[in-house]
Amino acid sequence: MIGLKRGTVKLLNHEKEWELEAQRTIFRLHKILEAVARDIQHVGSTSILTIKAKPIIDIAVAVDDFKDVLALEAELNHDGFYYQPNANSEDQLLFASGSYYDGTGDLQTHFIHVVLADSMEWINYINFRNYLNKMPTVAKAYEDLKISLASEAPVDKGREQYLKGKNDFIVYTLRKALINYYLGKTVKVKIDRPIGSTHPNHADLIYPVNYGYIPDVLGGDGEELDVYLLGVDNPVKEYTARVIGIAHRHNDVEDKLVAAPEGIRFTQTEIVEAIHFQEQYYESEIETMPQLNFISKEPINKGWSCDKKYCVTADDGVKYLLRVTPEEKSANRADMFRMQQQVAALGVSMCKPVEFGKCDEGVYNVQTWVDGEDAEEIIPHLKNTEQYSYGLEAGRILKVIHSIPAPENQLDWEQRFNEKIDRKVKMYNESPVKFDGAEDIMGYIKSNRHLLANRPQSYQHGDYHIGNMMIEDNKIVIIDFDRYDFGDPWEEFNRIVWCAQVSPIFASGIIDGYFDNQVPLEFWKLLALYISSDMLSSIPWAIPFGESEVNTMLNQAKDVLSWYNNMQNPIPTWYTK
């Protein structure tokens, strides 16, 4: 049944026909309004699947300008949608359908609410429907209220008593629906009370976190919706963040959102502590985002990192990489996660960051799972053209990674790296293990330190070589960003020795891909300097890991000296154009 006599209140069980009629009506409206309508949706009680409702279909139409709709009034009227100017407000237009409006009877069947796109009216229509469909207990409370009001006034001119009786419930539910809608969403927060500022009415209240609002979105107090911004330790004016929690205030007319940089997690206890400075004056309850629930967890015993690594499977069957870092090693892990987000945003093929937070063992980092094979196991067995092609791809990826600039306060590169060289020379001189040709490497370093002057700096992966690459769907995927740094982008090539030992053709491709086949001589000279520096420290580094690792590094030093003709030629012999 669709339609109700004007002035009566009657509730029916939900019918499938209401949904079908709503879709037919939306189709008719789209044909008339075309591009004028940004969106058209079924709203109101007939769109809530579990409750009784008046059999009148409510449709919300989002538009950019009311004038565009009024220009089509004749077409709408012709199709049975009658303009009701007396029922308008400055925020919406109303059209209605039914025999009451065409003069043939007394039934009201449809109400068409035309509102501005992205307005609070549009947001409220959609949020109210979605919230009650998501929260069956709230929907049942709404149904009980409607049944009570309908029984008290079955005949109600204009349904004024019925609508007035629902008002308080709707206002409160819209407040909860609004904040619930934003949980998990990415929002742009305008900060009007940054870290260190004082409350405008209470000089003794100093903000320990950034605090602001979502522009043009009104909260329960009629003002813009407030947001606590966690995880950003310096004052900011504006920040794009993800809503990770809600502070439900039981003794106030508004609630607050809690946001953090994308992927950064805070526990409920951490949120409570962070916002206690202000929420202590209210009866607040903190709701947080549901976390990933893993149904299986298999350890991964590979790599040199201090992290514990696991292949985990969530309850939806999706696999992830879970890395757990001990507390004493976790100082830079949040920054590492943020930098990975920046790299992923550039479209780099990589193990993408998903979630970061604290745990009992320290901190955890969830990343997308790469369902591929180790590049160093696959590439050497491919045709030369395929090896080179993968190298080109890896070089181009590295070029993109290096497009992220270093912080402005980064120390001068020449000073930084000269100090690093001095440390490595000292390490080698004090090492009990030496290698033939070290004096040639020492000589090259001494003669070429001047090349470090005026070098630019950028973000670095920190360990970019074939051992940190995988092949998935015939594409290179970059993994293990935990040694990231900022420095001369050309220094990143110091790990190319690992690639050259596995596949000289692949290593050549990396360099050609990075430089688009125009490799400057200055690069080769600097690369030889960076590799020479690494050779000096590699031996003392290997000693704690045993004889096998020491022999690996001694053989690598032998290869390097051979490639560079005892450091007489800056272009290594493995490089092929």
Secondary structure, 3 states (H helix, E strand, C coil): CCCEECCECCCECCCHHHHHHHHHHHHHHHHHHHHHEEEEEEECHHHCCCCCECCCEEEEEEECCHHHHHCCHHHHHHCCCEECHHHCECCEEEEEECHHHHCCCCEECEEEEEEECCCHHHHHHHHHHHHHHHCHHHHHHHHHHHHHHHHHCCECHHHHHHHHHHHHHHHHHHHHHHHHHHCCCEEEEEEEECCCCECCCCCCCECCCEEEEEEEEECCCCCEEEEEECCCCCCCCEEEEEEEEEEEECCCCCCEEEEECCCECCCHHHHHHHHHHHHCCCCEEEEECCCCCEEEEEEECCCCCCCEEEEEEECCCCEEEEEEEEHHHCCCHHHHHHHHHHHHHCCCCECCEEEEEEECCEEEEEEECCCCEEHHHHHHHCCHHHHHHHHHHHHHHHHHHCCCECCCCCCCHHHHHHHHHHHHHHHHHHCCCCCCCHHHHHHHHHHHHHHHCCCCCEEECCCCCHHHEEEECCEEEECCCCCCEEECHHHHHHHHHHHHHHCHHHHHHHHHHHHCCCCCHHHHHHHHHHHHHHHHHHHHHHHHHCHHHHHHHHHHHHHHHHHCCCCCCCCCCCCCC
